[in-house]
Amino acid sequence: MIPNVFTQEITLADGRTITLETGKLAKQADGSVVVRMGDTMLLATVVSSKEAKDGVDFLPLTVDYREKFSSAGRMPGGFIKREARPSDEEILVMRLVDRVLRPLFPKDYHADVQVMISLNSWDPNVKPDALAGLAASAAIAVSDLPFNGPMSEVRVGRVNGEFVINPSPAQMEESDIDMMVGATAESVVMVEGEMDEISEQEMLAAIQAAHEAIKEQVQAQLDLAAKVEKAATKREYSHETHDEELREKVMADLYDKVYQVAKSGLSKEERSEQFKAVRDEYMEANFSEEELEEKGDLIKTYYHDVEYHAMRNMILKDRQRLDGRQLNEIRPIWTEVDYLPSTHGSAIFTRGETQSLTTVTLGSKLDENRIDNVTFSGSERFYLHYNFPPFSTGEARPIRGTSRREIGHGNLAQRALKGMVPDDNFYTIRVVSDILESNGSSSMATVCAGTLALMDAGIKLKAPVSGIAMGLITDESGDYAILSDILGDEDHLGDMDFKVTGTKKGITACQMDIKIGGLSHEILEKALMQANEGRMHILGEMLKTLDAPRAEMKPHAPKLTMMRIPKDFIGMIIGPGGKNIQKLQLDTDTVITIEEEGNEGIIEISGTDAAKMAQAEARIKEIAFVPEVGEVYNGLVRSIQPYGAFVELAPGTDGLLHISEIEHRRLKTVDEVLTEGERVEVKLIGKDDRGKLKLSRKVLLPKPEGQDNPKQD
């Protein structure tokens, strides 16, 4: 059967085009779309179950993004020649798409939804992650699924002061902004990115530029969906059954009690226990076992609604937080550095009930984080890992590998800090943050602890970085409250989680998730300016503990030396089968790596003993010796001839010291002055037509009196 194909084209401001196509591939899915920009092609599909599973009262949404190695004409590396578990980069794209899609489904839709996006063709000039959100939303738009979209995501960069939508990798090399923005036509839903210390106003302008482009992409999806018959009628569903009389009763009976608990300024544990006690006592006192068996789950749902409204109203009415703080007040902070004696750098950062213990480990090129993905193959010399054990929230739960959340939070902290690592740093740096307590914004605690640990390790950061998480509470009347340094409950029950990191000069990274539509420019600007105040306060508290990087690294930290040699000597240094370099490393107790770059070999020597490292460097210089005219050398007299002496400047490199260049006076024989085996200071004065080295000793000797221009034979 010949497919009935529909297409829609989007033209970017610089003339590049994006094409949406449906009706050709994956027609048994509820919706499928191919997105193409240049030679990059993504296939996105969506399938949803017809009914919700029993007992499910949330949206079971799965977003999966995979990059096919065939899209780049490559085969998977390693022993197993097929795509396996997703890479960190693929997981980060999944999170970017999920965070925008999830709040746009109806709150009462609980059927399983699976969105799958695959990169099937890759153009090195087009980054596919900027198209994944558009592809996912377009697939839903042409389906019969209920959805409060469409939405889209774009990358925004800034080159020579001009914003660029979905810039090429070459343009990104020149950009001081790398930001992903997700939005509907009406409002921004998600922002994430890294920046080169930009101002709050510059960040707002970048978000605005991205939103304007997204509006056009949303309209294109609507135009495409209008051509697809299936998309005209959305499926009917009924996934929730409610008892409005019971809802009103629970609200009326418990609102005042819950309000008082919320207003008591308790700790996380005390507040949780009292909220639970209010609910359990109410259910036990007012309902029979039969009623609880029938409606117990509904009562718990309605009680959650009571908590939601009481907490929000308390903040808006009394301008007070759950823990008793003012809206812009930061929780108490204490920090400590050099806590772990055996690490190269360590720090504890504690803010309220959130705590990070962070370590820094310094290494050589061999310790780089090697990445071999479809769209990127290379390595990174600065990387950060974030761990979130269950005990940090007082839980006992199974540990099943690194979670998507841990990968996402670690990536945010890494982006916040990496731009502040000095350009002349030659170390590989691994930062590890272990969250020991968590009650709001552990990723920002990681940024702060990471800054202190790096300074404790002696890394000369360009500037220290701090971070803060901002929240928002709004109501239908337009009243709102912006919260600094939010708690976990304020994140869960609030309307926004906006994380901002930066130096005194400007913003280095951000991550924002918004749960409501129509967030105004005014609120966003106020949140950013209030975040700036909070960041500066936190930074001031950090610097009380350590106000600058340590002048010296720890005694047990590895030392590092970099050398450049002509690439012709690389083979001599390595030797047959690596024999030479292995012996050199063994003799000097060092680790030596060599990398070819253009016409040079870049050599890195690392070790803990400076004397042994100097020994390794001297031996390499001997092997890769390149004599320079005008330099003075301490050579070894290898042989004496009637016309002069051959002097070895380095193993394998000899020069001729002519008899006329030995002394200012005329010599009858060379052995009047020199003997074989002795060392002599000589200067390289030139090379003959065949490249032979010409040496002189007499130019280093004082001239005899009355002999201003001695004759040279």
Backbone hydrogen bonds, N-H to C=O, Kabsch-Sander energy under -0.5 kcal/mol:
donor,donor_aa,acceptor,acceptor_aa,energy
5,V,3,P,-0.9
6,F,22,T,-2.8
8,Q,20,L,-2.2
10,I,18,I,-3.2
12,L,10,I,-0.6
12,L,16,R,-3.2
15,G,12,L,-2.1
18,I,10,I,-2.8
19,T,36,R,-2.8
20,L,8,Q,-3.2
21,E,34,V,-2.0
22,T,6,F,-2.4
29,A,26,A,-1.1
30,D,46,V,-1.0
31,G,46,V,-1.4
33,V,44,A,-2.3
34,V,21,E,-3.0
35,V,33,V,-0.5
35,V,42,L,-2.5
36,R,19,T,-2.3
37,M,40,T,-2.3
40,T,37,M,-2.1
41,M,39,D,-0.5
41,M,121,S,-2.6
42,L,35,V,-2.6
43,L,118,S,-2.3
44,A,33,V,-2.7
44,A,42,L,-0.5
45,T,116,M,-2.6
46,V,31,G,-2.2
47,V,114,Q,-1.8
49,S,112,D,-2.1
53,K,110,H,-0.5
56,V,53,K,-1.7
57,D,55,G,-0.6
61,L,59,L,-1.9
62,T,113,V,-2.6
64,D,62,T,-0.5
64,D,115,V,-2.8
66,R,117,I,-2.4
68,K,66,R,-0.6
68,K,119,L,-2.0
71,S,68,K,-1.4
72,A,69,F,-1.5
73,G,70,S,-1.6
74,R,69,F,-2.3
81,K,79,F,-0.7
82,R,80,I,-1.3
91,I,87,S,-2.3
92,L,88,D,-2.3
93,V,89,E,-1.6
94,M,90,E,-2.2
95,R,91,I,-2.3
96,L,92,L,-2.0
97,V,93,V,-2.2
98,D,94,M,-2.8
99,R,95,R,-2.5
100,V,96,L,-0.6
100,V,97,V,-0.8
101,L,97,V,-2.4
102,R,98,D,-2.7
104,L,101,L,-1.9
105,F,101,L,-0.6
105,F,102,R,-1.2
109,Y,106,P,-1.9
110,H,108,D,-0.7
113,V,60,P,-2.2
114,Q,47,V,-2.8
115,V,62,T,-3.2
115,V,113,V,-0.5
116,M,45,T,-2.3
116,M,114,Q,-0.5
117,I,64,D,-3.1
118,S,43,L,-2.4
119,L,66,R,-2.7
120,N,41,M,-2.3
120,N,118,S,-0.8
121,S,41,M,-1.4
122,W,71,S,-2.2
126,V,123,D,-2.8
130,A,127,K,-0.8
131,L,128,P,-1.9
132,A,128,P,-0.8
133,G,129,D,-0.5
135,A,131,L,-2.4
136,A,132,A,-2.4
137,S,133,G,-2.4
138,A,134,L,-2.4
139,A,135,A,-2.0
140,I,136,A,-1.7
141,A,137,S,-2.5
142,V,138,A,-1.7
143,S,140,I,-1.4
148,N,104,L,-3.2
149,G,147,F,-0.6
152,S,183,A,-2.0
154,V,181,V,-2.1
156,V,179,M,-3.0
157,G,164,V,-2.6
159,V,162,E,-2.6
162,E,159,V,-1.8
164,V,157,G,-2.6
166,N,155,R,-3.4
172,M,168,S,-2.3
173,E,169,P,-1.3
174,E,170,A,-0.5
174,E,171,Q,-1.1
175,S,171,Q,-0.6
176,D,158,R,-1.2
178,D,194,E,-2.5
179,M,156,V,-1.9
180,M,192,E,-3.7
181,V,154,V,-2.6
182,G,190,M,-3.0
183,A,152,S,-2.3
184,T,187,S,-2.5
185,A,150,P,-0.5
189,V,182,G,-2.8
190,M,182,G,-2.3
191,V,512,M,-2.1
192,E,180,M,-2.4
193,G,510,C,-2.2
194,E,178,D,-2.1
195,M,508,T,-2.3
196,D,176,D,-2.2
197,E,195,M,-1.2
197,E,507,I,-0.7
198,I,507,I,-1.5
203,M,199,S,-1.9
204,L,200,E,-2.2
205,A,201,Q,-2.0
206,A,202,E,-1.9
207,I,203,M,-2.2
208,Q,204,L,-2.3
209,A,205,A,-2.2
210,A,206,A,-2.2
211,H,207,I,-2.4
212,E,208,Q,-2.0
213,A,209,A,-1.4
214,I,210,A,-2.1
215,K,211,H,-2.2
216,E,212,E,-1.0
217,Q,213,A,-1.5
218,V,214,I,-2.6
219,Q,215,K,-2.0
220,A,216,E,-1.8
221,Q,217,Q,-1.5
222,L,218,V,-2.0
223,D,219,Q,-2.4
224,L,220,A,-2.2
225,A,221,Q,-2.8
226,A,222,L,-1.8
227,K,223,D,-0.5
227,K,224,L,-1.3
228,V,225,A,-1.3
229,E,227,K,-0.6
231,A,228,V,-0.7
232,A,229,E,-1.5
233,T,230,K,-0.7
234,K,232,A,-0.5
235,R,144,D,-3.2
244,E,242,H,-0.6
247,R,243,D,-2.4
248,E,244,E,-2.3
249,K,245,E,-1.9
250,V,246,L,-2.6
251,M,247,R,-2.1
252,A,248,E,-2.6
253,D,249,K,-2.8
254,L,250,V,-2.1
255,Y,251,M,-1.9
258,V,254,L,-2.7
259,Y,255,Y,-2.6
260,Q,256,D,-2.0
261,V,257,K,-1.8
262,A,258,V,-2.6
263,K,259,Y,-1.8
264,S,261,V,-1.3
265,G,262,A,-0.6
266,L,322,L,-0.5
271,R,267,S,-3.0
272,S,268,K,-2.3
273,E,269,E,-2.3
274,Q,270,E,-2.3
275,F,271,R,-2.5
276,K,272,S,-2.2
277,A,273,E,-2.3
278,V,274,Q,-2.4
279,R,275,F,-2.0
280,D,276,K,-3.0
281,E,277,A,-2.6
282,Y,278,V,-1.7
283,M,279,R,-2.5
284,E,280,D,-2.4
285,A,281,E,-2.1
286,N,282,Y,-1.7
287,F,283,M,-1.2
292,L,288,S,-2.5
293,E,289,E,-2.2
294,E,290,E,-1.7
295,K,291,E,-3.3
296,G,292,L,-2.1
299,I,295,K,-2.4
300,K,296,G,-2.0
301,T,297,D,-2.0
302,Y,298,L,-2.8
303,Y,299,I,-2.3
304,H,300,K,-2.0
305,D,301,T,-1.5
306,V,302,Y,-1.6
307,E,303,Y,-2.3
308,Y,304,H,-2.5
309,H,305,D,-2.5
310,A,306,V,-2.9
311,M,307,E,-2.5
312,R,308,Y,-1.8
313,N,309,H,-2.7
314,M,310,A,-2.4
315,I,311,M,-1.9
316,L,312,R,-2.3
317,K,313,N,-3.0
318,D,314,M,-2.3
319,R,315,I,-1.2
320,Q,314,M,-0.7
321,R,325,R,-2.2
324,G,321,R,-1.7
329,E,326,Q,-1.3
334,W,350,T,-2.2
336,E,348,I,-1.9
338,D,346,S,-2.0
343,T,340,L,-1.0
344,H,360,V,-0.9
345,G,360,V,-0.7
347,A,358,T,-2.1
348,I,336,E,-3.1
349,F,356,S,-2.4
350,T,334,W,-2.2
351,R,354,T,-2.8
352,G,332,P,-2.4
354,T,351,R,-1.5
355,Q,437,E,-2.4
356,S,349,F,-2.4
357,L,434,D,-2.5
358,T,347,A,-2.7
358,T,356,S,-0.6
359,T,432,V,-2.4
360,V,345,G,-2.6
361,T,430,R,-2.5
363,G,428,T,-2.7
367,D,364,S,-1.7
368,E,365,K,-1.7
369,N,380,E,-2.3
370,R,368,E,-1.0
371,I,378,G,-3.2
373,N,376,F,-3.1
378,G,371,I,-2.7
380,E,369,N,-1.5
383,Y,429,I,-2.3
385,H,431,V,-3.0
387,N,433,S,-3.0
392,S,389,P,-1.6
393,T,390,P,-1.7
394,G,391,F,-1.5
395,E,390,P,-2.1
400,R,398,P,-0.6
407,I,403,S,-1.9
408,G,404,R,-2.5
409,H,405,R,-2.9
410,G,406,E,-2.2
411,N,407,I,-2.0
412,L,408,G,-1.9
413,A,409,H,-2.1
414,Q,410,G,-2.3
415,R,411,N,-2.4
416,A,412,L,-1.7
417,L,413,A,-1.5
418,K,414,Q,-2.6
419,G,415,R,-0.6
420,M,417,L,-2.0
421,V,418,K,-1.3
425,N,422,P,-1.6
428,T,363,G,-2.5
429,I,381,R,-3.5
429,I,427,Y,-0.5
430,R,361,T,-2.5
431,V,383,Y,-2.5
431,V,429,I,-0.5
432,V,359,T,-2.3
433,S,385,H,-3.0
434,D,357,L,-2.5
434,D,432,V,-0.6
435,I,387,N,-2.5
435,I,433,S,-0.6
436,L,355,Q,-2.0
436,L,434,D,-0.7
437,E,355,Q,-1.3
438,S,392,S,-2.1
445,A,441,S,-1.3
446,T,442,S,-1.7
447,V,443,S,-1.6
448,C,444,M,-2.0
449,A,445,A,-2.8
450,G,446,T,-2.6
451,T,447,V,-2.1
452,L,448,C,-1.9
453,A,449,A,-2.6
454,L,450,G,-2.3
455,M,451,T,-2.1
456,D,452,L,-2.4
457,A,453,A,-1.6
458,G,455,M,-1.1
459,I,454,L,-2.3
461,L,459,I,-2.2
462,K,420,M,-2.7
466,S,502,G,-2.2
468,I,500,V,-2.3
470,M,498,F,-3.3
471,G,483,L,-2.8
472,L,496,M,-0.6
473,I,481,A,-2.2
475,D,479,D,-1.6
478,G,475,D,-1.6
481,A,473,I,-2.4
483,L,471,G,-2.2
483,L,481,A,-0.5
484,S,327,L,-2.8
485,D,469,A,-1.0
486,I,469,A,-1.4
491,D,487,L,-1.7
492,H,488,G,-2.5
493,L,489,D,-2.9
494,G,490,E,-0.8
495,D,472,L,-3.1
496,M,472,L,-0.5
497,D,513,D,-2.3
498,F,470,M,-2.7
499,K,497,D,-0.6
499,K,511,Q,-3.5
500,V,468,I,-2.6
501,T,509,A,-2.5
502,G,466,S,-2.4
503,T,506,G,-2.3
507,I,198,I,-3.4
508,T,501,T,-2.4
509,A,501,T,-1.3
510,C,193,G,-2.2
511,Q,499,K,-2.3
512,M,191,V,-3.6
513,D,497,D,-2.2
514,I,189,V,-2.8
515,K,495,D,-2.8
516,I,495,D,-0.6
524,L,520,S,-2.1
525,E,521,H,-2.4
526,K,522,E,-2.2
527,A,523,I,-2.5
528,L,524,L,-2.0
529,M,525,E,-2.3
530,Q,526,K,-2.5
531,A,527,A,-2.0
532,N,528,L,-1.9
533,E,529,M,-1.7
534,G,530,Q,-2.0
535,R,531,A,-2.9
536,M,532,N,-2.2
537,H,533,E,-1.9
538,I,534,G,-2.5
539,L,535,R,-2.7
540,G,536,M,-2.1
541,E,537,H,-1.9
542,M,538,I,-2.2
543,L,539,L,-2.4
544,K,540,G,-0.7
544,K,541,E,-0.5
545,T,542,M,-1.6
546,L,542,M,-1.4
550,R,455,M,-2.5
557,A,554,K,-1.9
559,K,607,G,-4.6
561,T,605,I,-2.5
563,M,603,I,-2.7
565,I,601,G,-2.1
567,K,599,N,-1.9
569,F,566,P,-2.1
570,I,567,K,-1.5
573,I,569,F,-2.1
574,I,570,I,-2.4
575,G,571,G,-2.8
578,G,575,G,-2.1
579,K,576,P,-1.4
580,N,574,I,-0.8
581,I,574,I,-1.6
582,Q,578,G,-2.1
583,K,579,K,-1.9
584,L,580,N,-2.3
585,Q,581,I,-2.3
586,L,582,Q,-2.1
587,D,583,K,-2.8
588,T,584,L,-1.8
589,D,585,Q,-1.1
590,T,585,Q,-1.3
591,V,606,S,-2.8
593,T,604,E,-2.1
595,E,602,I,-2.1
597,E,600,E,-2.8
600,E,597,E,-1.7
601,G,565,I,-3.2
602,I,595,E,-3.5
602,I,600,E,-0.5
603,I,563,M,-2.9
603,I,601,G,-0.7
604,E,593,T,-2.5
605,I,561,T,-2.9
606,S,591,V,-2.4
606,S,604,E,-0.5
607,G,559,K,-1.7
610,A,608,T,-0.6
613,M,609,D,-2.1
614,A,610,A,-2.2
615,Q,611,A,-1.8
616,A,612,K,-2.2
617,E,613,M,-2.5
618,A,614,A,-2.4
619,R,615,Q,-2.1
620,I,616,A,-2.0
621,K,617,E,-2.3
622,E,618,A,-1.8
623,I,619,R,-1.9
624,A,620,I,-3.0
625,F,622,E,-0.9
630,G,684,L,-3.5
631,E,628,E,-2.1
633,Y,682,V,-3.2
635,G,633,Y,-0.9
635,G,680,V,-2.5
636,L,648,E,-2.1
637,V,678,E,-2.8
638,R,636,L,-0.7
638,R,646,F,-2.7
639,S,646,F,-1.3
641,Q,644,G,-3.4
644,G,641,Q,-1.1
645,A,657,L,-2.4
646,F,639,S,-2.5
647,V,645,A,-0.6
647,V,655,G,-2.7
648,E,636,L,-3.3
649,L,647,V,-0.6
649,L,653,T,-2.4
650,A,653,T,-1.4
653,T,650,A,-2.9
655,G,647,V,-2.2
656,L,693,L,-2.5
657,L,645,A,-3.4
657,L,655,G,-0.6
658,H,656,L,-0.9
658,H,695,L,-0.6
659,I,643,Y,-2.4
661,E,658,H,-2.2
662,I,659,I,-1.0
663,E,659,I,-0.5
672,E,669,T,-1.1
673,V,670,V,-2.3
674,L,670,V,-2.1
677,G,637,V,-3.0
678,E,675,T,-1.6
680,V,635,G,-2.5
682,V,633,Y,-2.7
683,K,696,S,-2.7
684,L,631,E,-2.4
685,I,683,K,-0.8
685,I,694,K,-2.4
686,G,694,K,-1.1
688,D,692,K,-2.2
691,G,688,D,-2.0
693,L,654,D,-0.5
694,K,686,G,-3.0
695,L,656,L,-2.7
695,L,693,L,-0.5
696,S,683,K,-1.8
697,R,661,E,-3.0
698,K,661,E,-2.6
700,L,697,R,-1.6
701,L,698,K,-1.5
707,Q,704,P,-1.8
713,D,711,K,-0.5
